[in-house]
């Protein structure tokens, strides 16, 4: 039994190390004109140590209008069904917080009704909202009343 536990531990360690060193797969990166609009937002670090968004004219023209994106669902709470989550240009398994791949463009999605978690890209449509708030604590860009588009 002791040897079995050691073998499982070694296997787990090797698998974890392999997952941590997995390089970014360029085929997984989602690109679109709408993601370019979202990516046009720059950020400014203030004297109060707040990270505030600088919204460009290209994104302001879509504010409070219907906007759609295809991206990867990044849960912020556990559970198979998600109603409020992040949408990103890279899948969660790309490990963008470990420092190898950088942080992808992400926005907050608030669905009208919960959707089932998927590792495949999803297409959503909702009302684009821009908020002048510290991006260190919450995404300043969101889609409200979003629906899943097939």
Secondary structure, 3 states (H helix, E strand, C coil): CHHHHHHHHHHHHHHHHHHHCCCCCHHHCCCCHHHHHHHCCEEEECCCCCEEEECCHHHHCCCCCEEEEEEEEEECCCCCEEEEEEEECCCHHHCCCCCCCCCCCEEEEEEEEEEECCCCCEEEEEEEEECCCCCCCCCCEEEEEEEEEC
